[in-house]
Amino acid sequence: LRSQSRFALVLFALSSFATPEMSRMRLIIDTDAGMDDAVSIMMALFHPDVDVVAITCVGGNCELEQVLVNVAKILEYTGNTHIPIFRGSAVPLVQPRVPPSWHGHGDDGMGDAHWISAPKLMPQEESAAAALVRLVREAPTSIIALGPLTNIALACKLDAKFHARVEHMYIMGGTMHGKGNTTMAAEFNFSQDPEAVAVTLAGFTAEPLHDSAVGDL
């Protein structure tokens, strides 16, 4: 169900800009890079109307260091090594990180796909939160957040106008019917850092994806 939600979110975001009248979408992907995120990232990388300008990494499905490796593998494998990777937060804002109880992503978060060689691409020195603030100041930029919202919340605190500068914000998190996949009522990404959710959602105008937009998940 999480994978279907991610793919539906990316499809919705990309299709909303795929019109002749609009210029290419300038996009940042914030990810905790399990294998479902890998597919979502590749969907964006190969979309003709999307310019992925950065990938910011956050701990979630995997430890942060593994997320950085996974994103580097994706970019090298797809021939997109020009896209910078930024190291984000390894832990939530307040509470300790709780590793996922479901291990369907394998030990490395990528289904233990050891046939992909160790990447050479390294993250930038600039932090993910600082990069987010800088990039949305440079030009109209949209963000797709596929993991916990820690990096986004930190960017909001670094720049009081960050919310207003982001062109469109797409978040994979929360529940439609109050049924969680981590606890009885909590979805994984939001449960990983609820304080970051509160900070992030305080400034953005919410337009949730309803059943009609994403299908029967």
C-alpha positions in Angstrom: 0.0 0.0 0.0 2.8 2.4 0.8 4.4 1.8 -2.6 1.1 2.4 -4.4 0.6 5.6 -2.5 4.1 6.8 -3.5 3.7 6.0 -7.1 0.2 7.7 -7.2 1.6 10.8 -5.5 4.5 11.1 -8.0 2.1 10.5 -11.0 -0.3 13.1 -9.7 2.5 15.7 -9.2 4.0 15.1 -12.6 0.7 15.0 -14.5 -0.3 18.3 -12.9 2.5 20.0 -14.8 2.4 18.0 -18.0 0.6 20.6 -20.1 1.8 22.4 -23.2 1.2 25.8 -21.6 3.6 25.2 -18.6 7.4 25.2 -18.5 9.3 22.3 -17.1 8.8 21.5 -13.5 11.8 22.3 -11.4 11.8 19.6 -8.7 13.5 18.6 -5.5 12.9 15.1 -4.2 13.2 14.5 -0.4 13.5 10.8 0.2 14.4 8.0 2.7 15.1 5.9 -0.4 13.7 2.4 0.0 13.1 0.5 -3.2 9.6 2.1 -3.7 11.2 5.5 -3.6 13.8 4.3 -6.1 11.0 3.7 -8.6 9.4 7.0 -7.8 12.7 8.8 -8.3 13.2 7.2 -11.7 9.7 8.2 -12.7 10.7 11.8 -12.1 14.2 11.5 -13.7 12.8 10.2 -17.0 9.8 12.5 -17.2 10.3 14.9 -20.2 8.7 17.8 -18.4 10.6 17.6 -15.1 14.0 18.9 -14.1 15.2 17.2 -10.9 17.6 19.8 -9.5 18.5 18.0 -6.2 17.8 15.0 -4.0 17.8 15.5 -0.3 18.1 12.5 2.0 16.5 11.8 5.4 16.6 8.8 7.7 13.4 6.7 7.6 13.1 3.4 5.8 16.9 3.1 6.1 19.6 4.7 8.2 20.7 8.0 6.7 24.0 6.7 5.5 22.3 3.9 3.6 19.9 6.3 2.1 22.8 8.3 0.7 24.3 5.2 -0.8 20.9 4.2 -2.3 20.3 7.6 -4.0 23.9 7.6 -5.4 23.3 4.1 -6.8 20.1 5.3 -8.5 21.7 8.4 -10.0 24.7 6.5 -11.3 22.7 3.6 -12.7 20.4 6.0 -14.6 23.2 8.3 -15.8 22.1 11.3 -13.7 25.3 12.0 -11.8 25.0 15.7 -12.4 22.1 15.9 -9.9 23.5 16.8 -6.4 22.7 14.8 -3.3 22.4 16.5 0.1 22.7 14.9 3.5 19.7 15.6 5.7 18.7 14.6 9.2 19.4 11.1 10.5 17.0 11.4 13.4 13.6 13.1 14.1 13.4 16.6 15.6 12.5 15.4 19.1 11.9 11.7 19.6 14.5 8.9 18.9 14.3 7.3 15.6 12.2 4.1 15.5 13.5 1.7 12.8 10.7 0.2 10.7 9.3 -3.1 11.9 8.6 -4.3 8.3 11.7 -5.5 6.5 10.3 -5.9 3.0 12.9 -3.5 1.7 15.8 -5.8 2.7 18.8 -5.0 4.7 19.9 -2.2 2.3 16.5 -0.8 1.6 16.8 -1.7 -2.0 15.8 -5.4 -1.8 19.5 -6.3 -1.2 20.3 -5.6 -4.9 24.0 -6.3 -4.5 24.4 -6.5 -8.3 24.6 -2.7 -8.3 28.2 -1.8 -7.6 29.1 0.6 -4.8 28.6 4.1 -5.9 31.3 6.8 -6.3 28.9 9.8 -6.1 29.2 11.6 -2.8 26.9 14.0 -1.1 27.5 17.8 -1.1 28.9 19.6 1.9 25.9 21.8 2.2 23.1 20.3 4.5 19.8 19.3 3.0 17.8 22.0 4.9 20.2 24.7 3.8 20.1 23.4 0.2 16.3 23.4 0.3 16.2 27.0 1.4 18.7 28.1 -1.2 17.2 26.3 -4.1 13.6 27.5 -3.6 15.0 31.1 -3.4 16.8 30.7 -6.7 13.8 29.9 -8.9 10.2 28.6 -8.6 10.6 25.0 -7.3 8.3 22.2 -6.2 9.1 19.5 -3.7 8.0 15.9 -3.4 8.6 14.5 0.1 8.6 10.7 0.1 9.9 10.2 3.6 9.7 11.7 7.1 9.4 15.5 7.0 12.4 16.4 9.2 14.4 18.1 6.4 11.4 20.1 5.3 10.6 21.2 8.9 14.2 22.3 9.4 14.0 24.3 6.2 10.8 26.0 7.4 12.7 27.0 10.6 15.7 28.3 8.7 13.6 30.5 6.5 10.3 32.0 7.8 9.2 32.5 4.2 10.1 29.0 3.0 6.4 27.9 2.8 5.6 30.8 0.5 8.6 30.3 -1.7 7.8 26.7 -2.5 5.8 26.5 -5.7 4.0 23.2 -4.9 4.6 20.8 -2.0 3.6 17.2 -2.4 3.8 15.0 0.8 3.5 11.2 1.0 2.2 10.9 4.5 -0.9 10.5 6.7 -4.0 8.4 6.3 -7.2 8.7 4.3 -9.5 6.8 6.7 -7.6 6.9 10.0 -6.1 3.5 9.5 -2.4 3.4 10.0 0.3 1.0 8.8 2.6 1.5 11.7 0.2 1.9 14.6 -3.6 1.6 14.6 -3.9 5.2 13.4 -0.4 6.3 12.3 1.2 6.0 8.8 5.0 5.4 8.9 6.3 8.7 7.6 4.2 10.9 9.8 4.8 8.6 12.9 8.6 8.9 12.4 8.6 12.6 13.1 5.2 14.0 14.2 6.7 17.3 15.3 8.2 17.8 11.9 4.7 17.2 10.4 3.3 19.9 12.7 5.9 22.4 11.7 5.6 21.6 8.0 1.8 21.7 7.8 1.5 24.9 9.8 2.4 27.0 6.8 1.3 25.1 3.7 -2.3 25.2 2.5 -3.4 21.5 2.4 -5.1 20.0 -0.7 -5.2 16.3 0.1 -5.3 13.6 -2.6 -8.7 12.1 -2.3 -9.7 8.5 -3.3 -10.8 9.8 -6.6 -7.3 11.1 -7.4 -5.2 8.1 -6.3 -7.7 5.2 -6.7 -8.4 2.5 -4.2 -5.2 2.2 -2.2 
